[in-house]
Amino acid sequence: MTERFACLYDKAARKAQLRHLSIALHEHATITDPNNMLVACVTEEGDTEEISELDFWDKLETERDVRFLWRFGDNDRRYCRTRTIDGISITEFALEGYDTEDLELISALLETAFTTAQASSIGFIFDPSGRTEEFDWDEFFLLLIHSKATRVPPRLPARLGLPLSELHRIGSESAALKMRTYGTLAVVDAT
């Protein structure tokens, strides 16, 4: 099965990154269940455990990898994973089961989060079709911050955010792609 995903890479603290996303999503989704104010976390085995919101925010401080479910409605919960690798905060959304409206919402949310955090933004990927599932984006962005990254894969995700100074990693094809610039950052549309 093709893995459909979206990731945001940032130098900001993971807790701050997730709070920013939570505020941006507040009209559409929430981390807590409004009935009991608990957060549904996902264990490594795939089981769900509910914890208080305070314990959830504490968990982000003490664990490198936290998995939980966003609530897009009473019975509509969506998997999210937030990790820290070498000081980089990574928030990953699984995009399975999202309708077109939800996909547009997540895409716009990631682009906004990426472009408004100019000083700490590293990049983002929005790949609802799974075209780049075999590519190691974590390695790419970790190397990118040390100016060692290689080129992106030949098939780009639907949307890719990079610093303007790193557009050469796309290669000569970048001139033919739709692109928006925001200060020192660029968003490339490959759809």
C-alpha positions as CSV (number, residue, x, y, z in Angstrom):
1,M,0.0,0.0,0.0
2,T,1.3,3.4,-0.9
3,E,2.2,5.6,2.0
4,R,0.5,9.0,1.8
5,F,2.1,11.6,4.1
6,A,3.0,15.2,4.9
7,C,5.9,16.3,7.1
8,L,7.1,19.6,8.5
9,Y,10.7,20.1,9.4
10,D,11.7,22.9,11.7
11,K,14.5,24.0,14.1
12,A,11.9,25.2,16.6
13,A,11.1,23.3,19.7
14,R,8.7,20.5,18.9
15,K,6.2,21.7,21.6
16,A,6.1,25.1,20.0
17,Q,5.8,23.7,16.5
18,L,2.8,21.5,17.6
19,R,1.1,24.3,19.5
20,H,1.4,26.5,16.4
21,L,-0.2,23.7,14.3
22,S,-2.9,23.1,17.0
23,I,-3.9,26.8,17.0
24,A,-4.0,26.9,13.2
25,L,-6.2,23.8,13.1
26,H,-8.5,24.8,16.0
27,E,-11.6,25.3,13.8
28,H,-11.2,21.9,12.1
29,A,-9.4,19.6,14.5
30,T,-8.3,19.3,18.1
31,I,-5.8,17.2,20.0
32,T,-8.2,16.6,22.9
33,D,-11.5,14.8,23.1
34,P,-14.0,17.6,23.9
35,N,-16.0,15.2,26.1
36,N,-13.2,14.2,28.5
37,M,-10.3,16.6,27.5
38,L,-8.0,13.6,27.0
39,V,-5.5,13.1,24.2
40,A,-5.4,9.7,22.4
41,C,-1.8,8.6,22.1
42,V,-0.7,5.7,20.0
43,T,1.8,3.2,21.4
44,E,4.5,1.5,19.4
45,E,2.3,-1.6,19.3
46,G,-0.5,0.5,17.7
47,D,-2.7,0.5,20.8
48,T,-4.4,3.7,21.9
49,E,-4.0,5.1,25.4
50,E,-5.7,8.3,26.6
51,I,-3.8,10.8,28.7
52,S,-4.4,14.3,30.0
53,E,-3.5,17.2,27.8
54,L,-0.9,18.3,30.4
55,D,0.7,14.8,30.4
56,F,0.7,15.0,26.5
57,W,2.6,18.3,26.5
58,D,5.0,16.8,29.1
59,K,5.5,13.7,27.0
60,L,6.7,16.0,24.1
61,E,9.5,17.2,26.4
62,T,10.6,13.8,27.5
63,E,10.1,11.4,24.6
64,R,11.8,11.7,21.1
65,D,8.8,10.1,19.3
66,V,5.2,10.8,20.2
67,R,2.3,9.4,18.2
68,F,-1.3,10.7,18.7
69,L,-4.6,11.2,17.0
70,W,-6.0,14.5,15.8
71,R,-9.8,14.7,16.2
72,F,-11.5,16.0,13.1
73,G,-14.9,15.3,14.5
74,D,-16.6,13.0,17.1
75,N,-15.6,9.7,15.4
76,D,-12.9,11.0,12.9
77,R,-9.4,10.6,14.4
78,R,-6.3,10.9,12.3
79,Y,-2.8,9.7,13.0
80,C,0.0,12.1,13.6
81,R,3.6,11.6,14.7
82,T,6.0,14.1,16.1
83,R,9.7,13.4,16.5
84,T,12.9,15.0,17.3
85,I,16.1,14.0,15.4
86,D,19.4,15.9,16.0
87,G,17.5,19.0,17.2
88,I,15.1,19.0,14.3
89,S,11.4,18.9,15.0
90,I,9.4,16.8,12.6
91,T,5.6,16.6,12.6
92,E,4.2,14.0,10.3
93,F,0.6,13.5,9.2
94,A,-0.6,10.2,7.7
95,L,-3.0,11.3,4.9
96,E,-4.9,8.0,4.4
97,G,-8.7,8.6,4.3
98,Y,-8.6,12.4,4.1
99,D,-11.1,13.9,1.6
100,T,-10.1,16.6,-0.8
101,E,-11.1,19.4,1.6
102,D,-9.1,18.0,4.5
103,L,-6.1,17.5,2.2
104,E,-6.2,21.1,1.1
105,L,-6.5,22.1,4.7
106,I,-3.4,20.1,5.8
107,S,-1.4,21.4,2.7
108,A,-2.3,25.0,3.4
109,L,-1.5,24.5,7.1
110,L,1.9,23.1,6.5
111,E,2.7,25.9,3.9
112,T,1.6,28.6,6.4
113,A,3.6,27.0,9.2
114,F,6.7,26.7,7.0
115,T,6.5,30.3,5.6
116,T,5.7,32.1,8.8
117,A,8.6,30.6,10.8
118,Q,11.2,32.0,8.4
119,A,14.1,31.8,11.0
120,S,13.5,28.2,12.0
121,S,11.9,26.6,8.9
122,I,13.8,23.8,7.2
123,G,11.2,22.4,4.8
124,F,8.0,20.5,4.3
125,I,6.6,17.8,2.1
126,F,3.0,17.2,1.1
127,D,2.7,13.9,-0.7
128,P,-0.9,12.7,-0.8
129,S,-0.3,10.3,-3.6
130,G,2.8,8.7,-2.1
131,R,5.0,9.4,-5.1
132,T,8.1,9.8,-2.9
133,E,7.4,7.1,-0.3
134,E,10.7,5.4,-1.0
135,F,12.8,8.6,-0.6
136,D,14.4,9.2,2.8
137,W,13.2,12.8,3.5
138,D,14.5,12.8,7.1
139,E,18.0,12.1,5.8
140,F,17.6,14.8,3.1
141,F,16.5,17.5,5.4
142,L,19.0,16.6,8.1
143,L,21.8,16.7,5.6
144,L,20.4,19.9,4.1
145,I,20.9,21.9,7.3
146,H,24.6,20.8,7.2
147,S,24.8,21.8,3.4
148,K,25.4,18.2,2.5
149,A,22.0,17.1,1.0
150,T,21.8,15.6,-2.4
151,R,19.2,16.1,-5.0
152,V,15.5,15.5,-4.4
153,P,14.0,12.4,-6.1
154,P,13.1,12.6,-9.8
155,R,9.4,12.4,-8.9
156,L,8.6,15.3,-6.6
157,P,5.8,15.3,-4.0
158,A,2.7,17.4,-4.8
159,R,4.2,20.3,-2.8
160,L,7.7,20.8,-1.4
161,G,9.0,23.7,0.8
162,L,12.7,24.5,0.7
163,P,14.9,27.5,1.4
164,L,15.4,29.5,-1.8
165,S,19.2,28.8,-1.5
166,E,18.5,25.1,-1.8
167,L,16.3,25.1,-5.0
168,H,19.3,23.8,-7.0
169,R,18.6,20.5,-5.4
170,I,15.6,20.1,-7.6
171,G,17.7,20.4,-10.7
172,S,17.0,22.1,-14.0
173,E,13.4,21.0,-13.8
174,S,12.7,23.7,-11.2
175,A,12.3,26.4,-13.9
176,A,9.2,24.5,-15.3
177,L,7.5,24.1,-11.9
178,K,5.0,26.5,-10.3
179,M,6.7,28.2,-7.4
180,R,5.9,30.8,-4.7
181,T,8.5,32.6,-2.7
182,Y,8.2,33.9,0.8
183,G,11.3,35.9,1.8
184,T,14.1,33.3,2.0
185,L,11.8,30.3,1.4
186,A,10.1,28.7,-1.6
187,V,7.2,26.4,-2.1
188,V,7.2,24.3,-5.3
189,D,4.1,22.8,-6.7
190,A,4.6,19.6,-8.7
191,T,1.0,18.9,-9.4
